[in-house]
Amino acid sequence: VPAVPIHGITTHSARVNPGHLYIAIHGTNLDGHDFIPQAIDNGAAAIITNGRDVGQLPVPQIKVANPRRAASFTAAEYYGHPSKEMTVVGITGTNGKTTTTGLVSAMLKAAGEKVAQIGTLGTVAEGYPEEKTLTTPDPIALHKVLFDLRQDGFTHIVMEASSHAIDQSRVADVDFNYTVFTNLSPEHLDYHGTMADYFQAKLKLFTALSPSATAIVNIETEYGQAISDNCTVPVVATALAKAGDVFFKDYQISLTGIHGTIQAGEIAYPVDSSLIGKFNAENILCATATGNAMGLTQEAIKNGLKQCTSIPGRMESFALRSGATALIDYAHTPDAYDKVLSTIKDMVVEPGVLHIVFGCGGDRDKTKRAQMAASAERFGYYCYVTPDNPRTEELTEITADIVSGFCANEYAVFDERGAGLRQALDRAAENDVVVVLGKGREDYQEINGKQRPYSDLEIINEYRDAR
């Protein structure tokens, strides 16, 4: 292949500019090889393919076994491997990624470090506009962001690593110094097929690390123990009890937060957090273990925990004029429903009840829909079934799957999410809690491939106590 100067990289033919390298990816719905003519028309200087016969091309063609892996490697090379010049923390797990990412970022800020956060909330960094896309960006966008952050003097990156991203090699060429495992429960089985395959995707993050890296692993479940057993670098195990290297010496969980002491070797870290729930106690453990492994001071870890008062869209509560409370959470798996709803149920002041507003995403794992309904019914007084990003799937089919999980008739179905949320807010009396699950701080509904403006928070704000 002749040497060709490259002025950019992309996997989208429409974004090709003269001198770009176009990488043809065979995706779920579209095959990038079909768009090679458009890429060449737009000025592509070279093409990477999976070896499929695409005929004679007027530009160099590089055939590889895995174009996704090639995209990651090429992007890292093109941008000069920016992650090697920063301290990078990667956090994975079914639940808790965003909260743990926020906690570790807060600790680093308290330590005076210049830190950026990448994940579900977008790129959260001082001076950067938040752009919400996938939990983990594609490798080209990711390495471009890392390059820009490095150029602007950022020294630490704390990022979420989804199972899709790991499986699709989006983070294959990120040089992680620390990786964190929060937990694993059924999710994304429409993509992975089985829990065994889902687990293997997560495990990849812990078996391809440089020898100098450290893994922080929550061993509360068998999956965490299996990650720990198979990890190729030193492991710091966390557990609520003494089974872990880092554990709670004592703790109390209430509506005011989580308070107690974490023991890490000879060091005791006081915990005074406004986050609530046992699952957040596990997230706090993971974050504290990470801060401890990074050598942060006791004061930085303590202040980071205290200053991280809430994570947008994660157990966020709002006082309403009626005397009720609205709470929004991104929970979108049966396990997350059980954890969030059981936590809230235990804290409701009688005679208050739970009104639960939820839905299930279209074109995603159908097996969890009835389970999520059963969980909502188990903890809720009344359920409001609404759309939650139906995408290209018929809403009636999604709803039918959901309501099949109900045993009683204490629910209503809505074609428009806002209508269901407003009815719940209108009905909520003093001490009641309206729990709005699934979307968190998302500001859109995805319907038939288009994102339409919609926000749970905007509607809740209409009912909030102005005090």
C-alpha positions as CSV (number, residue, x, y, z in Angstrom):
1,V,0.0,0.0,0.0
2,P,1.5,3.4,-1.0
3,A,2.1,6.0,1.7
4,V,-0.9,8.4,1.7
5,P,-1.2,11.5,3.9
6,I,-4.3,11.3,6.1
7,H,-6.1,14.4,7.3
8,G,-8.8,12.8,9.4
9,I,-10.6,9.5,10.2
10,T,-14.2,8.6,10.1
11,T,-16.6,5.6,9.9
12,H,-19.4,7.8,8.5
13,S,-19.2,8.2,4.7
14,A,-21.2,11.5,4.8
15,R,-18.6,13.0,7.1
16,V,-15.7,12.2,4.8
17,N,-13.7,15.2,3.7
18,P,-10.8,15.2,1.2
19,G,-7.8,13.3,2.6
20,H,-9.8,11.3,5.2
21,L,-9.4,7.7,5.9
22,Y,-12.8,5.9,5.7
23,I,-13.3,2.8,7.8
24,A,-16.1,0.6,6.7
25,I,-17.9,-0.9,9.7
26,H,-20.6,-3.7,9.3
27,G,-23.1,-2.5,11.9
28,T,-26.4,-3.9,13.2
29,N,-28.6,-2.2,10.7
30,L,-26.2,-0.8,8.0
31,D,-23.0,-2.0,6.4
32,G,-20.4,0.7,5.9
33,H,-19.1,-1.2,2.9
34,D,-22.2,-0.2,1.0
35,F,-21.2,3.5,1.4
36,I,-17.7,3.3,0.0
37,P,-18.7,5.0,-3.3
38,Q,-20.0,7.9,-1.4
39,A,-16.9,8.1,0.8
40,I,-14.7,8.1,-2.4
41,D,-16.9,10.8,-4.0
42,N,-16.4,12.9,-0.9
43,G,-12.6,12.6,-1.2
44,A,-11.5,9.6,0.9
45,A,-7.8,9.1,0.5
46,A,-7.9,5.4,1.7
47,I,-10.4,2.8,2.8
48,I,-10.2,0.1,5.5
49,T,-12.5,-2.9,4.8
50,N,-13.2,-6.3,6.3
51,G,-12.0,-8.0,3.1
52,R,-15.4,-8.1,1.5
53,D,-15.2,-7.8,-2.3
54,V,-15.9,-4.2,-3.0
55,G,-14.3,-4.2,-6.5
56,Q,-11.4,-2.2,-7.8
57,L,-11.1,1.1,-5.9
58,P,-9.3,4.3,-7.1
59,V,-7.7,4.7,-3.6
60,P,-5.7,2.3,-1.5
61,Q,-7.7,-0.4,0.3
62,I,-6.5,-2.0,3.5
63,K,-8.2,-5.3,4.4
64,V,-8.3,-6.2,8.1
65,A,-10.1,-9.0,10.1
66,N,-11.8,-6.5,12.4
67,P,-12.5,-2.9,11.2
68,R,-13.8,-1.9,14.6
69,R,-10.5,-2.9,16.2
70,A,-8.7,-1.1,13.4
71,A,-10.7,2.1,14.0
72,S,-9.6,2.1,17.7
73,F,-5.9,1.4,16.9
74,T,-5.9,4.0,14.0
75,A,-7.6,6.7,16.1
76,A,-5.2,6.2,19.0
77,E,-2.2,6.4,16.6
78,Y,-3.6,9.4,14.7
79,Y,-4.1,11.4,17.9
80,G,-0.8,10.4,19.5
81,H,-2.1,8.0,22.2
82,P,-3.3,10.9,24.4
83,S,-4.4,8.5,27.2
84,K,-0.8,7.5,27.8
85,E,-0.1,11.1,29.0
86,M,-3.0,11.2,31.5
87,T,-4.2,9.2,34.5
88,V,-7.3,7.3,33.2
89,V,-9.9,5.5,35.4
90,G,-12.4,3.2,33.6
91,I,-15.6,2.2,35.4
92,T,-17.9,-0.6,34.2
93,G,-20.9,-2.5,35.6
94,T,-24.6,-2.8,35.0
95,N,-25.5,-0.1,37.6
96,G,-23.5,2.5,39.4
97,K,-21.2,3.6,36.6
98,T,-22.3,7.2,36.5
99,T,-22.5,7.7,40.3
100,T,-19.1,6.1,40.9
101,T,-17.6,8.2,38.1
102,G,-19.0,11.3,39.7
103,L,-17.7,10.4,43.1
104,V,-14.1,9.7,41.8
105,S,-14.2,12.9,39.8
106,A,-15.3,14.9,42.9
107,M,-12.4,13.4,44.9
108,L,-9.9,14.3,42.3
109,K,-11.3,17.9,42.1
110,A,-11.0,18.1,45.9
111,A,-7.3,17.1,45.5
112,G,-6.8,20.0,43.1
113,E,-6.5,17.9,40.0
114,K,-7.8,19.0,36.6
115,V,-10.3,16.2,35.8
116,A,-12.7,15.4,33.1
117,Q,-15.6,13.0,33.2
118,I,-16.8,11.0,30.2
119,G,-20.0,8.9,30.1
120,T,-23.8,8.9,30.1
121,L,-23.9,12.6,31.1
122,G,-21.6,13.5,28.2
123,T,-18.1,15.0,28.6
124,V,-18.2,16.9,31.9
125,A,-15.2,19.2,32.0
126,E,-14.6,22.8,32.9
127,G,-15.0,24.8,29.7
128,Y,-16.5,22.0,27.6
129,P,-20.1,21.9,26.4
130,E,-21.9,18.7,27.5
131,E,-22.8,16.6,24.5
132,K,-24.8,13.5,25.4
133,T,-24.4,10.6,23.0
134,L,-23.6,7.0,23.9
135,T,-22.3,6.1,27.3
136,T,-18.9,5.5,25.8
137,P,-18.2,7.4,22.5
138,D,-16.9,5.6,19.4
139,P,-13.1,5.3,19.4
140,I,-12.5,8.1,16.9
141,A,-14.6,10.6,18.9
142,L,-13.2,9.3,22.1
143,H,-9.5,9.8,21.2
144,K,-10.3,13.2,19.7
145,V,-11.9,14.2,23.0
146,L,-8.9,12.8,24.9
147,F,-6.5,14.7,22.6
148,D,-8.4,18.0,23.1
149,L,-8.5,17.5,26.9
150,R,-4.8,16.7,27.1
151,Q,-4.0,19.8,25.0
152,D,-6.1,21.9,27.5
153,G,-4.1,20.6,30.4
154,F,-6.4,18.0,31.9
155,T,-4.4,15.4,33.8
156,H,-7.1,12.9,34.9
157,I,-9.9,11.2,33.0
158,V,-12.7,9.3,34.8
159,M,-14.9,7.5,32.2
160,E,-17.7,4.9,32.0
161,A,-17.0,1.8,29.9
162,S,-20.2,0.1,28.7
163,S,-20.3,-3.5,27.7
164,H,-21.1,-2.5,24.2
165,A,-18.0,-0.3,24.1
166,I,-15.8,-3.0,25.4
167,D,-17.2,-5.6,23.0
168,Q,-16.9,-3.2,20.1
169,S,-13.3,-2.3,20.8
170,R,-14.2,1.4,21.5
171,V,-11.8,1.5,24.5
172,A,-9.3,-1.1,23.3
173,D,-6.5,1.4,22.9
174,V,-7.2,3.5,26.0
175,D,-4.4,3.2,28.4
176,F,-6.3,2.6,31.7
177,N,-4.4,3.1,35.0
178,Y,-7.3,2.0,37.1
179,T,-10.4,-0.1,36.2
180,V,-13.4,-0.4,38.4
181,F,-16.2,-3.1,38.5
182,T,-19.4,-2.1,40.3
183,N,-21.8,-5.0,39.7
184,L,-23.5,-7.2,37.1
185,S,-27.2,-8.1,36.6
186,P,-29.3,-9.0,33.5
187,E,-29.1,-6.2,30.9
188,H,-28.4,-5.8,27.2
189,L,-29.2,-9.5,26.6
190,D,-30.7,-8.5,23.3
191,Y,-27.1,-7.7,22.3
192,H,-25.0,-10.2,24.2
193,G,-27.4,-13.1,24.2
194,T,-26.5,-14.7,27.5
195,M,-25.3,-13.6,30.9
196,A,-22.1,-15.6,30.3
197,D,-21.4,-13.5,27.1
198,Y,-22.3,-10.3,29.0
199,F,-19.9,-11.2,31.7
200,Q,-17.1,-12.0,29.2
201,A,-17.6,-8.6,27.7
202,K,-17.0,-6.9,31.1
203,L,-14.1,-9.2,31.9
204,K,-12.2,-8.0,28.8
205,L,-11.6,-4.7,30.5
206,F,-9.7,-6.5,33.3
207,T,-7.6,-8.9,31.2
208,A,-6.0,-6.5,28.7
209,L,-4.4,-4.0,31.2
210,S,-0.8,-2.9,31.4
211,P,1.0,-4.6,34.3
212,S,1.2,-1.3,36.2
213,A,-2.6,-0.9,36.3
214,T,-4.8,-1.6,39.3
215,A,-8.3,-3.1,39.4
216,I,-11.0,-2.2,42.0
217,V,-13.6,-4.9,42.2
218,N,-16.9,-5.0,44.1
219,I,-17.0,-8.7,45.2
220,E,-20.5,-8.6,46.7
221,T,-21.7,-10.9,43.9
222,E,-20.3,-14.0,42.2
223,Y,-19.6,-12.0,39.1
224,G,-17.4,-9.7,41.1
225,Q,-15.5,-12.6,42.6
226,A,-15.1,-14.1,39.1
227,I,-13.7,-10.8,37.8
228,S,-11.3,-10.7,40.7
229,D,-10.2,-14.3,40.2
230,N,-9.5,-13.8,36.4
231,C,-8.0,-10.3,36.5
232,T,-4.4,-10.0,35.2
233,V,-3.3,-7.1,37.5
234,P,-3.4,-6.5,41.2
235,V,-7.0,-6.3,42.6
236,V,-8.4,-4.2,45.4
237,A,-11.6,-6.0,46.6
238,T,-14.5,-4.0,48.0
239,A,-17.4,-5.3,50.1
240,L,-19.8,-3.9,52.6
241,A,-18.5,-6.3,55.3
242,K,-14.9,-7.3,56.1
243,A,-14.6,-9.7,53.2
244,G,-13.1,-6.9,51.1
245,D,-9.7,-5.1,51.3
246,V,-11.8,-1.9,51.6
247,F,-15.0,-2.2,53.6
248,F,-17.4,-0.3,55.8
249,K,-16.3,-0.5,59.5
250,D,-19.8,0.9,60.3
251,Y,-22.5,2.7,58.4
252,Q,-26.0,4.0,58.6
253,I,-28.4,4.7,55.7
254,S,-31.3,7.1,56.0
255,L,-33.1,9.8,54.1
256,T,-30.4,12.2,55.1
257,G,-27.7,10.0,53.4
258,I,-25.0,7.5,54.2
259,H,-22.8,8.0,57.2
260,G,-20.1,5.8,58.7
261,T,-16.4,4.8,58.4
262,I,-14.6,3.0,55.6
263,Q,-11.5,1.0,56.4
264,A,-8.8,0.6,53.8
265,G,-5.8,-1.1,55.4
266,E,-4.6,1.1,58.2
267,I,-6.5,4.2,57.0
268,A,-10.1,5.0,58.2
269,Y,-12.1,7.3,55.9
270,P,-15.1,9.1,57.5
271,V,-18.2,9.0,55.2
272,D,-20.7,11.8,55.3
273,S,-22.7,11.6,52.0
274,S,-26.1,12.8,51.0
275,L,-26.5,9.9,48.6
276,I,-29.0,7.3,49.7
277,G,-29.5,3.6,49.4
278,K,-27.4,0.4,50.0
279,F,-26.4,0.4,46.3
280,N,-24.9,3.8,46.7
281,A,-23.0,2.6,49.8
282,E,-21.4,0.1,47.4
283,N,-20.6,2.9,44.9
284,I,-19.0,4.9,47.7
285,L,-16.9,1.9,48.6
286,C,-15.7,1.5,45.0
287,A,-14.9,5.2,44.7
288,T,-13.1,5.4,48.0
289,A,-11.0,2.3,47.1
290,T,-10.1,4.0,43.8
291,G,-9.1,7.2,45.5
292,N,-7.1,5.3,48.1
293,A,-5.3,3.3,45.3
294,M,-4.5,6.6,43.5
295,G,-2.8,7.9,46.7
296,L,-5.3,10.7,47.3
297,T,-5.3,12.2,50.8
298,Q,-7.8,11.4,53.4
299,E,-9.0,14.9,53.2
300,A,-9.6,14.8,49.5
301,I,-11.5,11.6,49.6
302,K,-13.6,12.8,52.6
303,N,-14.4,16.2,50.9
304,G,-15.1,14.6,47.5
305,L,-17.7,12.3,49.0
306,K,-19.3,15.2,50.9
307,Q,-19.3,17.6,47.9
308,C,-20.9,15.1,45.5
309,T,-24.4,15.9,46.8
310,S,-26.3,14.3,43.9
311,I,-25.7,12.8,40.5
312,P,-28.0,14.3,37.8
313,G,-30.8,11.8,37.0
314,R,-29.7,9.4,39.8
315,M,-32.0,9.3,42.8
316,E,-32.6,13.0,42.4
317,S,-35.4,14.3,44.6
318,F,-37.6,17.4,44.4
319,A,-40.0,18.8,46.9
320,L,-43.5,19.4,45.5
321,R,-46.1,22.0,46.5
322,S,-48.5,19.2,47.5
323,G,-46.1,18.1,50.2
324,A,-45.2,15.1,48.1
325,T,-41.7,14.3,46.7
326,A,-40.8,13.6,43.1
327,L,-37.7,11.4,42.5
328,I,-36.1,10.7,39.1
329,D,-33.7,7.9,38.5
330,Y,-32.1,6.3,35.4
331,A,-32.9,2.8,36.5
332,H,-33.8,0.6,33.5
333,T,-33.2,-3.0,34.6
334,P,-35.2,-5.3,36.9
335,D,-32.2,-5.3,39.4
336,A,-32.0,-1.5,39.4
337,Y,-35.7,-1.2,39.9
338,D,-35.6,-3.5,42.9
339,K,-32.7,-1.6,44.5
340,V,-34.1,1.9,43.9
341,L,-37.7,1.1,44.8
342,S,-36.9,-1.0,47.9
343,T,-34.7,1.8,49.1
344,I,-37.4,4.5,48.6
345,K,-40.2,2.3,50.0
346,D,-38.3,1.8,53.3
347,M,-38.0,5.6,53.6
348,V,-41.6,6.7,52.9
349,V,-43.3,8.3,55.8
350,E,-46.7,6.7,56.5
351,P,-49.4,7.1,55.2
352,G,-47.4,8.1,52.1
353,V,-47.3,5.7,49.1
354,L,-45.3,5.3,45.9
355,H,-46.6,6.4,42.5
356,I,-44.3,4.8,39.9
357,V,-44.0,6.2,36.4
358,F,-42.0,4.0,34.0
359,G,-41.7,2.4,30.5
360,C,-39.3,0.2,28.6
361,G,-37.1,1.1,25.7
362,G,-38.0,-0.2,22.2
363,D,-35.7,-2.4,20.1
364,R,-34.1,-3.6,23.4
365,D,-34.2,-6.7,25.6
366,K,-37.9,-7.7,25.7
367,T,-37.4,-10.3,28.5
368,K,-37.0,-7.7,31.2
369,R,-40.2,-5.8,30.5
370,A,-42.6,-8.0,32.5
371,Q,-39.9,-8.3,35.3
372,M,-39.8,-4.5,35.6
373,A,-43.6,-4.3,35.8
374,A,-43.6,-6.9,38.6
375,S,-41.0,-5.0,40.5
376,A,-42.9,-1.7,40.1
377,E,-46.1,-3.4,41.2
378,R,-44.4,-5.0,44.2
379,F,-43.3,-1.7,45.7
380,G,-45.8,0.8,44.2
381,Y,-49.3,1.8,45.2
382,Y,-50.1,2.7,41.6
383,C,-48.2,2.4,38.3
384,Y,-48.3,4.7,35.3
385,V,-47.0,2.9,32.1
386,T,-45.6,5.4,29.6
387,P,-43.4,5.5,26.5
388,D,-39.6,5.5,27.1
389,N,-37.8,5.8,23.8
390,P,-39.9,3.3,21.8
391,R,-37.5,3.8,18.9
392,T,-38.7,1.8,15.9
393,E,-40.8,-0.6,17.8
394,E,-44.6,-0.4,18.1
395,L,-45.6,1.1,21.4
396,T,-48.6,-1.3,21.7
397,E,-46.2,-4.2,21.6
398,I,-43.9,-2.8,24.3
399,T,-46.9,-2.0,26.5
400,A,-48.3,-5.5,26.1
401,D,-45.0,-7.0,27.2
402,I,-44.9,-4.7,30.2
403,V,-48.5,-5.2,31.5
404,S,-48.1,-9.0,31.2
405,G,-46.0,-8.7,34.4
406,F,-48.8,-7.2,36.5
407,C,-50.9,-9.3,38.7
408,A,-53.5,-6.7,39.7
409,N,-55.1,-3.8,37.9
410,E,-53.5,-0.9,39.8
411,Y,-52.0,0.7,36.8
412,A,-52.9,2.9,33.8
413,V,-51.4,3.0,30.3
414,F,-50.5,6.3,28.5
415,D,-49.5,6.9,24.9
416,E,-47.7,10.1,25.9
417,R,-45.2,10.1,28.8
418,G,-46.0,13.6,29.9
419,A,-49.7,12.8,30.4
420,G,-48.8,9.8,32.7
421,L,-46.3,11.8,34.7
422,R,-48.7,14.7,35.2
423,Q,-51.5,12.4,36.4
424,A,-49.1,10.9,38.9
425,L,-48.0,14.4,40.1
426,D,-51.7,15.5,40.3
427,R,-52.7,12.5,42.4
428,A,-49.7,12.6,44.8
429,A,-50.7,13.7,48.3
430,E,-48.5,14.8,51.3
431,N,-45.8,12.3,52.1
432,D,-46.3,10.4,48.8
433,V,-43.4,9.9,46.5
434,V,-43.6,10.0,42.7
435,V,-40.8,7.8,41.3
436,V,-40.0,8.5,37.7
437,L,-37.8,5.7,36.3
438,G,-35.8,5.1,33.1
439,K,-34.9,8.4,31.5
440,G,-33.0,10.3,34.2
441,R,-32.0,13.7,32.8
442,E,-32.6,12.8,29.2
443,D,-34.2,15.6,27.3
444,Y,-35.7,13.7,24.4
445,Q,-38.0,10.8,23.4
446,E,-36.7,8.7,20.5
447,I,-39.6,7.7,18.3
448,N,-39.2,6.2,14.8
449,G,-35.5,7.0,14.7
450,K,-36.0,10.7,15.6
451,Q,-35.3,12.4,18.9
452,R,-38.2,14.6,19.9
453,P,-37.8,17.2,22.8
454,Y,-39.1,15.8,26.1
455,S,-38.0,16.2,29.7
456,D,-39.4,14.6,32.9
457,L,-37.6,17.3,34.8
458,E,-39.3,20.2,33.0
459,I,-42.7,18.7,33.9
460,I,-41.7,18.1,37.6
461,N,-40.5,21.7,37.8
462,E,-44.0,22.9,37.2
463,Y,-45.1,21.2,40.4
464,R,-42.1,22.0,42.6
465,D,-42.2,23.8,45.9
466,A,-40.7,27.3,45.3
467,R,-39.2,27.5,48.7
